[in-house]
Amino acid sequence: MNWMLAAILICGANMVTSCSLDDNPVDPEPEMPDQVAMFVQNVLSDTRYKADKIQATSPDGASASSDVIRLDVSGYDEALEEFLKLLPEGVAETAFEIEDFYQGIYSESVGYRLNDPANDGEQVIALNKVRDYMSFMIGYAWVQLTPELQEILNADFIVYMPTEDEDDMSNFVDCLMKFAPYCQPDMDDMTHLICTFPTYESYLDGVLSFLSSRMMMSAQPTEEGDMVLEVADNNGNLYGLLTVLSAEHRGDALNVFLLDEDLQASLASRIGISFSKISFYVSADAEIPF
């Protein structure tokens, strides 16, 4: 009896161990999907995204450029829709608000987490929404890529720029028509158009709407500190030059555009009249944040 009990205890223990190993194996941890690789594949396989270089020139003549991957869209909503298409399944649900973004340019920033098994962790990319009054110049949204993604994609950012279906002159004329209620000729000089906006925000929307991203990229400073921009069609054919006066030269106006003779002639051919100068103000009771 004692021998049998000992045998049962020994064999039973072996049998339990054997049963545990053979019939109920421990499941290995599931492998993490390589969402970084999926994201890269989604970007590269969408042929609408094009490599580009965005360059900006400051009033003091300093230049900075970024290698980007660009897609032209009609607005921020479309930019967000297109960006979400690039994310692998499940990544959109990881969205979280980023608070320490550069608020001078962006109105909001949202981060997304990508599993990165190759580096035993995750990477975070951020979709930054450009402030409305700056979107005409620098686009609707910029996607901040991690250093690894920058190296793989050979780009610093993915940018969603305004669709340029019309040339610079068409946009210029559209802006004149859109903001006509705020504008009137100077009675002392009928070639001088004075535009007075009710708020500082509407002024920003007005003045920046005239400047396409292509015009901004062509900006060149003068020795006097002003900025000269090319106004051209989609093929690069020049209508003329627009000079944006510096603070030292624009008097009490918030902004002043000067149109050269070629640009004046091009404008006259479109609308029958032309202006050599456009000055921008806000109403006396408007709050100006500086």
Beta strands, then each sheet from edge to edge (+ up, - down):
strand 1: 50-57
strand 2: 63-73
strand 3: 96-97
strand 4: 106-116
strand 5: 121-130
strand 6: 141-144
strand 7: 157-162
strand 8: 183-186
strand 9: 189-197
strand 10: 220-221
strand 11: 227-232
strand 12: 238-244
strand 13: 255-259
strand 14: 277-282
sheet 1: 1+ 2- 7- 6+ 5- 4+ 3-
sheet 2: 8+ 9- 14- 13+ 12- 11+ 10-
end
